[in-house]
Each structure stands twice: as C-alpha cells, then as structure tokens.
Amino acid sequence: MKTAISIPDEVFAEAERLAKRQKKSRSRLYADAVAEYVARHDDDQIIESINAVVNDPEAADPELDAFVAAWARRTLERTVW
C-alpha cells in the first residue's frame, strides 16, 4: 500500500542516513519502523508474545526478546506487591 505522510526535515534526513547505513530502501525503513512501533504499543500482542515464550521458550522471536524483557521489567517495577 502506498501512503503519503509529512515528517519534519530533520527526521527525514536522519531516516535517509539510517536507510543508507542499513542498505535498506526508504520504504523498507519506514515499513519496519511502523511495524516496530505497532508491536511496541499493542498490549495484546505483547502479552501474546510473553505467553508464547512462557509456554514454549524455544518459540521465542529473537528480535522481540529484548523488547519483551524490557517491557516485563518495567511492568514488574510498576506493580504493587
């Protein structure tokens, strides 16, 4: 799907530099960024990922491991025991 967005010039320039360093197209960079943002803010998906690891540790997605660990740590720190 194609879409048009407006972003600040500074963010665009930083994204261009990152895309070149990672040897990705601009479209791939933005698609990856949005996918990561959605994954980080979708509580149901986060809980599903945690449950998957608890139920089958070998099924863990290595890219989500660090994020899930950080999310769990923050959640535990905010929990009143």
Secondary structure, DSSP 4 states (H G I P E B T S, - for coil): --------HHHHHHHHHHHHHTT--HHHHHHHHHHHHHHHH-HHHHHHHHHHHHH-GGG--HHHHHHHHHHHHHHHHH---
